[in-house]
């Protein structure tokens, strides 16, 4: 059991004095009113966790016991005292605290009260019965302390609120053996899907981009001193209900994208589509389909490039039980091939087709492959007509060479050898008998 008290001003007449320490009513169970930063801890309290909110960046508070001894954040705390300090608050946990009036010394926020943390819980909207893999869900929640709402906006900086999905490891589902998945954080900061900051209403954005299967939700409340955990009943996450297919270009230069749904779970008439197409060359085109019709949605894509087309869409609609949803659909891709390559793939020749007879006069690849070799193919007529030209050219070369040799021959005196000698333009030495001299001359 946990009670609290506070100092009160003496307002009674002197004849009937009243103790300056007054017990607080149950409405102060979540906090203790401060009178000059003083408060009372009842003798029946076995353990107490208190929060002191102060100015940003100021020094931690100092606690003064009823006997005048002090507890500093920087001291080696005695047994039974735990202290956590942050930029805007101090959280102190005391086991078997000294009963009586305590005092908190420091720059407390104006109008602040010492908050007694007893049993903080997250009270959240329940998850839908029918959910899909890839769905984005918005749910609200608020915090309670000992079953009563917490009215301090500053408390959002003290706690962290998360939702985690644990696999039930049921072999009948796809997520058998899957790791735990953090799917949501509750915030009260006016960001994302949260509507108003610091209004005490926490908003959780559930991003269920996880494998379909059977999961067990676990809600956790983290504080610097302890963690509260609540495990919910298992639920089934259904596969993404959006079904996408494509009809490739049939000759008109367009692909046709078809978008349908699992009609046992989704109302097809409510389906809206917003998406983007990435072409093989990197260009991106946005498109939207807002028709309300019982037929599957269709969108034409110009076949201006060959290669891989990628389609990413977000779907909006309603389940069969009337709940609106937002779905992040996995990327869909398809290949657009060039006509020549496609024709070659489709027209692969089999052994049976090669053995089939072909009508005379038709030119086909099997005929050429199976026909016997012909002499005309070995030695084309064009090559035979080259021989006369080659012989004529060689004869002319021989005639020209003979003339050159004949012109360069010299005549020799009788009785000497008639061997062929070539004249070189080198000096020739002549001897004269009469004068005994030698003369050097050159033959022309």
NORCORNOR-V32941 format. One record per residue. N is the residue number from 0. PHI is phi in whole degrees, -180 to 180 (NA if undefined). OMEGA is omega as a letter, one per 40 degrees, with the letter a starting at -180 (none if undefined). Layout:
((N & PHI & OMEGA) (N & PHI & OMEGA))
//
This chain:
((0 & NA & a) (1 & -135 & i) (2 & -127 & a) (3 & -149 & i) (4 & -146 & a) (5 & -151 & i) (6 & -73 & i) (7 & -134 & i) (8 & -71 & i) (9 & -83 & a) (10 & -118 & a) (11 & -88 & a) (12 & -70 & a) (13 & -61 & a) (14 & -70 & a) (15 & -129 & a) (16 & -65 & i) (17 & -123 & i) (18 & -59 & i) (19 & -70 & i) (20 & -100 & a) (21 & -124 & i) (22 & -70 & i) (23 & -86 & i) (24 & -81 & a) (25 & -63 & a) (26 & -66 & i) (27 & -103 & a) (28 & -62 & a) (29 & -82 & a) (30 & -158 & i) (31 & -124 & i) (32 & -65 & a) (33 & -100 & i) (34 & -123 & a) (35 & 57 & i) (36 & 62 & i) (37 & -115 & i) (38 & -152 & a) (39 & -118 & i) (40 & -110 & a) (41 & -73 & a) (42 & -71 & a) (43 & -87 & a) (44 & -80 & i) (45 & -91 & a) (46 & -153 & a) (47 & -142 & i) (48 & -119 & a) (49 & -120 & i) (50 & -117 & i) (51 & -120 & i) (52 & -90 & a) (53 & -135 & a) (54 & -64 & a) (55 & -60 & i) (56 & 79 & a) (57 & -79 & a) (58 & -68 & i) (59 & -60 & i) (60 & -69 & i) (61 & -121 & i) (62 & -99 & i) (63 & -115 & i) (64 & -71 & i) (65 & -60 & a) (66 & -87 & i) (67 & 95 & i) (68 & -72 & a) (69 & -115 & i) (70 & -122 & i) (71 & -104 & i) (72 & -65 & a) (73 & -85 & a) (74 & -77 & i) (75 & -75 & a) (76 & -71 & i) (77 & -68 & i) (78 & -59 & i) (79 & 94 & i) (80 & -121 & i) (81 & -124 & a) (82 & -134 & i) (83 & -128 & i) (84 & -117 & i) (85 & -128 & a) (86 & -68 & a) (87 & -126 & a) (88 & -157 & i) (89 & -124 & i) (90 & -118 & a) (91 & -126 & i) (92 & -115 & a) (93 & -126 & i) (94 & -97 & a) (95 & 51 & a) (96 & -67 & i) (97 & -69 & i) (98 & -65 & i) (99 & 124 & a) (100 & -78 & i) (101 & -110 & i) (102 & -137 & i) (103 & -110 & a) (104 & -110 & a) (105 & 160 & a) (106 & -90 & i) (107 & -68 & i) (108 & -61 & i) (109 & -59 & a) (110 & 74 & a) (111 & -77 & i) (112 & -133 & i) (113 & -71 & a) (114 & -98 & i) (115 & -93 & a) (116 & -93 & a) (117 & -113 & a) (118 & -150 & a) (119 & -80 & i) (120 & -136 & i) (121 & -101 & i) (122 & -102 & a) (123 & -117 & i) (124 & -64 & a) (125 & -71 & i) (126 & -73 & i) (127 & -63 & i) (128 & -72 & a) (129 & -113 & i) (130 & -132 & a) (131 & -123 & i) (132 & -64 & a) (133 & 93 & a) (134 & -81 & i) (135 & -116 & a) (136 & -122 & i) (137 & -108 & i) (138 & -134 & a) (139 & -106 & i) (140 & -158 & i) (141 & -143 & a) (142 & -101 & i) (143 & -127 & i) (144 & -127 & a) (145 & 58 & i) (146 & 85 & a) (147 & -117 & a) (148 & -60 & i) (149 & -89 & a) (150 & -102 & a) (151 & -94 & i) (152 & -65 & a) (153 & -65 & a) (154 & -67 & i) (155 & -64 & i) (156 & -82 & a) (157 & -92 & a) (158 & -114 & i) (159 & -127 & a) (160 & -114 & a) (161 & -135 & i) (162 & -129 & a) (163 & -124 & i) (164 & -104 & i) (165 & -110 & i) (166 & -67 & i) (167 & -79 & a) (168 & 55 & i) (169 & -84 & a) (170 & -65 & i) (171 & -84 & a) (172 & -121 & a) (173 & -65 & a) (174 & -86 & i) (175 & -60 & i) (176 & 79 & a) (177 & -74 & i) (178 & -73 & i) (179 & -66 & a) (180 & -128 & i) (181 & -82 & a) (182 & -109 & a) (183 & -160 & i) (184 & -129 & i) (185 & -89 & a) (186 & -130 & i) (187 & -132 & a) (188 & -122 & a) (189 & 72 & i) (190 & -106 & i) (191 & 62 & a) (192 & -90 & i) (193 & -71 & a) (194 & -80 & a) (195 & -129 & i) (196 & -78 & i) (197 & 59 & i) (198 & -103 & a) (199 & 83 & i) (200 & -102 & i) (201 & -93 & a) (202 & -117 & i) (203 & -109 & i) (204 & -102 & a) (205 & -86 & i) (206 & -103 & a) (207 & -93 & i) (208 & -83 & a) (209 & -134 & a) (210 & -67 & i) (211 & -66 & a) (212 & 148 & a) (213 & -99 & a) (214 & -127 & i) (215 & -118 & a) (216 & -74 & i) (217 & -128 & i) (218 & -96 & a) (219 & -127 & i) (220 & -118 & a) (221 & -100 & i) (222 & -130 & i) (223 & -60 & a) (224 & -101 & a) (225 & -160 & i) (226 & -131 & i) (227 & -106 & a) (228 & -134 & i) (229 & -132 & a) (230 & -101 & a) (231 & -95 & i) (232 & -68 & i) (233 & -60 & i) (234 & -134 & i) (235 & -111 & i) (236 & -98 & a) (237 & -80 & i) (238 & -62 & i) (239 & -58 & a) (240 & -83 & a) (241 & -83 & a) (242 & -115 & a) (243 & -120 & i) (244 & -149 & a) (245 & -141 & i) (246 & -107 & a) (247 & -66 & a) (248 & -52 & i) (249 & -101 & i) (250 & 123 & a) (251 & -99 & i) (252 & 80 & a) (253 & -139 & i) (254 & -95 & a) (255 & -121 & a) (256 & -90 & i) (257 & -111 & a) (258 & -126 & i) (259 & -129 & a) (260 & -135 & i) (261 & -75 & a) (262 & -75 & i) (263 & -78 & a) (264 & -119 & a) (265 & -127 & i) (266 & -82 & a) (267 & -63 & a) (268 & -67 & a) (269 & -92 & a) (270 & -74 & i) (271 & -122 & a) (272 & -130 & i) (273 & -133 & a) (274 & -150 & i) (275 & -137 & i) (276 & -117 & i) (277 & -104 & a) (278 & -79 & a) (279 & -58 & a) (280 & -85 & i) (281 & 98 & i) (282 & -67 & a) (283 & -122 & i) (284 & -127 & i) (285 & -92 & i) (286 & -152 & i) (287 & -140 & i) (288 & -128 & a) (289 & -118 & a) (290 & -70 & i) (291 & -105 & a) (292 & -151 & i) (293 & -81 & a) (294 & -91 & i) (295 & -64 & a) (296 & -79 & a) (297 & -135 & i) (298 & -139 & a) (299 & -89 & i) (300 & -120 & a) (301 & -66 & i) (302 & -91 & a) (303 & -96 & a) (304 & -141 & i) (305 & -104 & a) (306 & 144 & a) (307 & -94 & i) (308 & -100 & i) (309 & -122 & a) (310 & -123 & i) (311 & -125 & a) (312 & -131 & i) (313 & -116 & a) (314 & -111 & i) (315 & -124 & i) (316 & -179 & a) (317 & -132 & i) (318 & -76 & a) (319 & -67 & i) (320 & -94 & i) (321 & 92 & i) (322 & -87 & i) (323 & -74 & a) (324 & -142 & i) (325 & -125 & a) (326 & -123 & i) (327 & -92 & a) (328 & -86 & i) (329 & -58 & a) (330 & -63 & i) (331 & -114 & a) (332 & -135 & i) (333 & -150 & a) (334 & -109 & i) (335 & -109 & a) (336 & -99 & i) (337 & -67 & a) (338 & -58 & a) (339 & -64 & i) (340 & -65 & i) (341 & -65 & a) (342 & -67 & i) (343 & -65 & i) (344 & -65 & a) (345 & -76 & a) (346 & -103 & i) (347 & -62 & a) (348 & -87 & i) (349 & -96 & i) (350 & -62 & a) (351 & -65 & a) (352 & -69 & i) (353 & -68 & a) (354 & -83 & a) (355 & -71 & i) (356 & -70 & i) (357 & -120 & a) (358 & -62 & a) (359 & -63 & i) (360 & 90 & i) (361 & -97 & i) (362 & -103 & a) (363 & -142 & i) (364 & -61 & i) (365 & -60 & a) (366 & -60 & a) (367 & -68 & a) (368 & -69 & a) (369 & -92 & a) (370 & -71 & i) (371 & -70 & i) (372 & -70 & i) (373 & -113 & a) (374 & -61 & a) (375 & -66 & i) (376 & -78 & a) (377 & -76 & a) (378 & -129 & a) (379 & -65 & i) (380 & -57 & a) (381 & -63 & i) (382 & -74 & i) (383 & -65 & a) (384 & -71 & a) (385 & -83 & a) (386 & -61 & i) (387 & -55 & a) (388 & -66 & i) (389 & -64 & i) (390 & -63 & i) (391 & -62 & a) (392 & -66 & i) (393 & -66 & i) (394 & -62 & i) (395 & -62 & i) (396 & -64 & i) (397 & -65 & i) (398 & -62 & a) (399 & -62 & i) (400 & -65 & i) (401 & -63 & i) (402 & -62 & a) (403 & -64 & a) (404 & -66 & a) (405 & -63 & a) (406 & -69 & a) (407 & -94 & i) (408 & -75 & i) (409 & -109 & i) (410 & -85 & a) (411 & -113 & i) (412 & -65 & a) (413 & -66 & a) (414 & 85 & i) (415 & -103 & a) (416 & -65 & i) (417 & -101 & i) (418 & -63 & a) (419 & -77 & i) (420 & -129 & i) (421 & -98 & i) (422 & -85 & i) (423 & -110 & a) (424 & -80 & i) (425 & -117 & i) (426 & -65 & i) (427 & -116 & a) (428 & -98 & i) (429 & -112 & a) (430 & -104 & i) (431 & -110 & a) (432 & -73 & a) (433 & -68 & a) (434 & -96 & a) (435 & 71 & a) (436 & -113 & i) (437 & -116 & i) (438 & -120 & i) (439 & -109 & i) (440 & -141 & a) (441 & -117 & i) (442 & -76 & i) (443 & -74 & none))
//
